[in-house]
Amino acid sequence: MSTDHKKIVAENRKARHNYFIEDTYEAGMVLLGTEVKSIRLGRVNLKDSYARIKNGEVFVYQMHISVYPFAYYGNHDPLRIRKLLLHKHEITKLYGKVNEKGFSLVPLKIYLQNGKVKMTLALARGKRQYDKRESIRRRDEQRDLERSKKER
């Protein structure tokens, strides 16, 4: 009996506003013990984080995991570069796409699945200012439509 329970710890809400999400991948993370404990407490921030492929490996930068408050010694650096665990064929596919113009690797969310810390990584294309305005206009129209349906 496999219960696939996911507990979302952190989400990058700004990513969907700033990027068109083309594809998503699930990645494991290489973490230290104090980092895992901090993540379990929900003390992680994905706001300005991004991922890069370097020497056939994927690393995430600018992901802030707060220092674990109950550690006596051996705490981690909050902005340490962390390695992501993906299959080789996924990395080669991502490498080809990222080298195209306009694609980026953006972390979307961090969650706990069966006791392991996982990350959803998105292959994304940056939005321009007029794309953002278009998205906001569409969302407002949809909200007005839903509101008018409720009133009836």
C-alpha positions in Angstrom: 0.0 0.0 0.0 1.7 3.2 -1.2 0.4 6.4 0.1 1.9 9.2 -2.0 1.5 12.0 0.6 2.9 15.4 -0.4 3.3 18.3 2.1 4.1 21.5 0.3 6.6 23.5 2.3 7.4 26.5 0.1 6.0 27.8 -3.2 7.4 30.3 -5.7 4.2 32.2 -6.6 6.1 34.9 -8.4 7.4 32.4 -11.0 4.0 31.9 -12.6 3.6 35.7 -12.9 7.1 36.2 -14.4 7.4 33.1 -16.6 5.4 31.0 -19.1 5.8 27.4 -17.6 6.7 25.1 -20.5 7.5 21.8 -18.6 8.0 20.7 -15.0 10.4 18.1 -13.5 10.6 16.5 -10.1 14.0 16.6 -8.5 15.6 15.4 -5.3 18.0 17.5 -3.4 21.4 16.9 -1.8 21.0 18.5 1.6 22.7 18.6 5.0 20.9 17.4 8.2 20.2 20.9 9.5 18.8 22.0 6.1 16.3 19.2 6.2 15.3 20.1 9.7 14.8 23.7 8.7 12.8 22.7 5.7 10.5 20.6 7.9 9.9 23.7 10.0 8.9 25.5 6.7 11.9 27.9 6.9 12.7 28.0 3.2 12.3 30.8 0.6 12.4 30.3 -3.2 11.7 33.9 -4.1 14.8 34.8 -6.1 16.1 31.3 -6.7 17.1 29.8 -10.1 18.8 26.7 -11.4 21.8 26.2 -13.7 23.4 23.2 -15.4 27.1 23.0 -14.8 29.3 20.0 -15.8 26.3 17.8 -16.5 24.8 18.4 -13.0 22.0 20.7 -12.0 22.5 23.2 -9.1 20.0 25.6 -7.5 21.2 29.1 -6.5 19.9 31.8 -4.2 17.5 29.4 -2.4 17.4 30.5 1.2 17.1 27.8 3.9 17.2 29.5 7.3 19.7 28.3 9.9 18.3 25.6 12.1 17.6 27.3 15.5 18.2 24.2 17.7 21.6 23.2 16.3 24.5 23.6 18.7 27.2 23.5 16.1 27.6 22.5 12.4 24.9 24.7 11.0 24.7 25.4 7.3 25.2 28.5 5.1 21.6 29.7 4.3 22.4 30.6 0.6 24.6 27.6 -0.1 24.6 26.2 -3.7 22.6 22.9 -3.6 22.8 20.0 -6.1 19.6 18.7 -7.6 19.1 15.0 -8.5 17.7 14.3 -11.9 18.0 11.5 -14.4 20.8 11.8 -17.0 18.3 11.9 -19.9 16.4 14.7 -18.2 19.5 16.7 -17.7 20.6 16.4 -21.3 17.0 17.4 -22.4 17.1 20.4 -20.1 20.6 21.4 -21.3 19.4 21.5 -24.9 16.4 23.6 -24.0 18.2 26.0 -21.7 20.7 26.8 -24.4 17.8 28.0 -26.6 17.1 31.7 -26.3 14.8 32.7 -23.5 14.5 29.5 -21.5 15.4 29.3 -17.7 15.2 26.8 -15.0 13.0 28.0 -12.2 12.2 26.2 -8.9 8.4 26.2 -8.4 7.9 24.5 -5.0 9.5 22.4 -2.4 7.6 19.6 -0.7 8.1 16.5 1.5 7.1 13.2 -0.1 7.5 10.0 1.9 10.0 11.7 4.2 12.2 13.0 1.4 12.6 16.6 0.3 11.7 17.1 -3.4 11.6 20.2 -5.7 9.4 20.9 -8.7 11.7 22.5 -11.3 10.2 24.3 -14.3 11.5 24.9 -17.7 10.2 28.4 -18.3 10.3 31.2 -20.8 10.4 34.8 -19.4 7.3 37.0 -19.8 7.5 40.5 -21.2 5.7 43.4 -19.5 2.8 43.3 -22.0 2.4 39.6 -21.4 2.0 40.2 -17.7 -0.6 42.9 -18.4 -2.5 40.4 -20.7 -2.4 37.7 -18.0 -3.8 40.2 -15.4 -6.5 41.3 -17.8 -7.6 37.7 -18.6 -7.6 36.9 -14.9 -9.8 39.9 -14.1 -12.2 39.0 -16.9 -12.5 35.5 -15.6 -13.2 36.7 -12.1 -15.9 39.1 -13.3 -17.5 36.2 -15.3 -17.5 34.0 -12.2 -19.0 36.8 -10.2 -21.8 37.4 -12.7 -22.5 33.6 -12.7 -22.8 33.6 -8.9 -25.2 36.6 -8.9 -27.8 34.7 -11.1 
